[in-house]
Amino acid sequence: MKKIVLMGRSEAGKTTLTQALKGEKIHYHKTQYINNFDVIIDTPGEYAQTHGLGAALALYTYEADVVGLLIGATEEYSLFPPCVTATCNRDVVGIVTKINDPHANKERAANWLRLAGCQQVFYIDSKANEGIPELLEYLKEEGDVLPWES
């Protein structure tokens, strides 16, 4: 599997997505520090929200094959400036979370991610496992066997 680093503001759904990708039971857990798992790097939202900590995120992109920028479909603004993906030397995908929330605006969030430079956008509801198989398929490398394929 390609290794992905997940970035976004606090409560964007990075840890919940991490749990879903790993096939774990979903439960709330506030990420306090960077968690570097086998194929997922889960980052605290404060790193994306605090200028002085942003450099740490940049460094962790070097340990990943893919950068995942997350925006919740309920968010009122985007942290990611236009064309920010041009600074990465990795594939960058957009991930819209919380797509089934009654206040979700999936297209607005996806447009922000495209404006940031994401060519591919995934729509995710981690609690309902919606969009998880598609993201795992994207991260799959030749020879990998996903749980539903065995």
C-alpha positions as CSV (number, residue, x, y, z in Angstrom):
1,M,0.0,0.0,0.0
2,K,1.1,3.6,-0.7
3,K,1.6,5.5,2.6
4,I,-0.7,8.5,3.0
5,V,-0.3,11.5,5.3
6,L,-3.6,13.1,6.3
7,M,-3.8,16.9,6.8
8,G,-6.6,19.2,7.7
9,R,-8.0,21.3,10.5
10,S,-9.1,20.0,13.9
11,E,-12.2,17.9,13.6
12,A,-11.9,17.5,9.9
13,G,-12.1,13.7,10.3
14,K,-8.5,12.6,10.0
15,T,-8.4,10.2,13.0
16,T,-11.8,8.8,12.2
17,L,-10.7,8.2,8.6
18,T,-7.5,6.6,10.0
19,Q,-9.6,4.2,12.1
20,A,-11.9,3.4,9.1
21,L,-8.9,2.7,6.8
22,K,-7.4,0.4,9.3
23,G,-10.8,-1.4,9.8
24,E,-11.0,-0.4,13.4
25,K,-14.1,0.4,15.4
26,I,-14.8,4.2,15.1
27,H,-14.5,6.1,18.4
28,Y,-13.6,9.7,19.2
29,H,-9.9,10.2,19.9
30,K,-8.2,13.6,19.9
31,T,-4.8,13.4,18.1
32,Q,-2.2,15.1,20.2
33,Y,0.9,14.3,18.2
34,I,1.8,12.9,14.8
35,N,0.9,9.2,14.6
36,N,3.1,7.4,12.0
37,F,1.5,4.0,11.3
38,D,2.5,1.5,8.7
39,V,0.6,3.1,5.8
40,I,-1.1,6.1,7.4
41,I,0.3,9.3,9.0
42,D,-2.4,11.0,11.1
43,T,-1.6,14.6,12.0
44,P,-3.1,16.9,14.6
45,G,-5.2,19.7,13.1
46,E,-3.3,22.2,15.1
47,Y,-0.3,21.6,12.8
48,A,-2.3,22.8,9.8
49,Q,-3.9,25.6,11.8
50,T,-0.7,27.0,13.4
51,H,1.8,28.7,11.1
52,G,4.8,27.7,13.3
53,L,3.9,24.0,13.1
54,G,3.2,23.8,9.4
55,A,6.9,23.0,8.7
56,A,6.4,19.7,10.6
57,L,3.7,18.8,8.1
58,A,5.9,19.6,5.2
59,L,8.6,17.3,6.6
60,Y,6.2,14.4,7.0
61,T,5.2,14.6,3.4
62,Y,8.7,13.1,2.7
63,E,7.7,10.0,4.6
64,A,4.6,9.4,2.5
65,D,3.7,8.5,-1.1
66,V,0.5,10.5,-1.1
67,V,-0.7,13.6,0.7
68,G,-4.4,13.7,1.6
69,L,-5.9,17.1,2.2
70,L,-9.1,16.8,4.2
71,I,-12.0,19.2,4.4
72,G,-15.2,18.4,6.2
73,A,-18.3,19.0,4.1
74,T,-19.7,21.1,7.0
75,E,-16.7,23.5,7.1
76,E,-17.3,27.2,6.5
77,Y,-13.9,28.0,5.0
78,S,-10.8,26.2,3.7
79,L,-7.4,26.3,5.3
80,F,-5.7,25.4,2.1
81,P,-4.7,28.3,-0.2
82,P,-5.1,28.1,-4.0
83,C,-2.5,26.0,-5.8
84,V,-0.9,24.8,-2.5
85,T,-0.3,21.4,-4.0
86,A,2.3,22.8,-6.4
87,T,4.7,22.8,-3.4
88,C,4.4,19.1,-3.0
89,N,6.5,16.5,-4.8
90,R,4.0,13.8,-4.0
91,D,0.6,12.9,-5.4
92,V,-2.0,15.0,-3.5
93,V,-5.6,14.0,-3.2
94,G,-8.6,15.8,-1.8
95,I,-10.8,14.1,0.8
96,V,-14.2,15.5,1.6
97,T,-15.4,14.0,4.9
98,K,-18.7,14.2,6.8
99,I,-20.6,13.9,3.5
100,N,-23.9,12.7,5.1
101,D,-24.2,15.4,7.7
102,P,-27.5,17.3,7.3
103,H,-25.5,20.5,6.9
104,A,-23.0,19.1,4.4
105,N,-22.1,21.0,1.3
106,K,-19.9,18.4,-0.5
107,E,-19.5,20.4,-3.7
108,R,-18.3,23.5,-1.9
109,A,-15.6,21.5,-0.1
110,A,-14.6,19.6,-3.2
111,N,-14.3,23.0,-5.1
112,W,-12.0,24.3,-2.4
113,L,-9.8,21.1,-2.7
114,R,-9.7,21.5,-6.5
115,L,-8.8,25.2,-6.1
116,A,-5.9,24.0,-3.8
117,G,-4.7,21.8,-6.7
118,C,-6.2,18.4,-5.9
119,Q,-6.9,16.6,-9.2
120,Q,-8.7,13.7,-7.6
121,V,-11.3,14.1,-4.8
122,F,-12.7,11.3,-2.6
123,Y,-16.1,11.7,-0.8
124,I,-15.9,9.9,2.6
125,D,-18.3,9.0,5.4
126,S,-15.9,7.0,7.7
127,K,-18.7,5.9,10.1
128,A,-20.8,4.5,7.2
129,N,-17.7,3.1,5.4
130,E,-18.8,5.2,2.4
131,G,-15.9,6.0,0.1
132,I,-13.4,4.0,2.1
133,P,-13.1,1.1,-0.5
134,E,-12.4,3.6,-3.3
135,L,-9.7,5.3,-1.3
136,L,-8.1,2.0,-0.3
137,E,-8.2,1.0,-4.0
138,Y,-6.4,4.2,-4.9
139,L,-3.7,3.5,-2.3
140,K,-3.3,-0.1,-3.4
141,E,-0.1,-1.1,-5.2
142,E,0.5,-3.9,-7.6
143,G,0.4,-7.2,-5.6
144,D,-1.5,-5.8,-2.6
145,V,-4.6,-7.7,-1.6
146,L,-7.4,-5.7,0.1
147,P,-9.5,-7.4,2.8
148,W,-12.6,-7.9,0.6
149,E,-10.4,-9.5,-2.2
150,S,-9.1,-12.4,-0.1
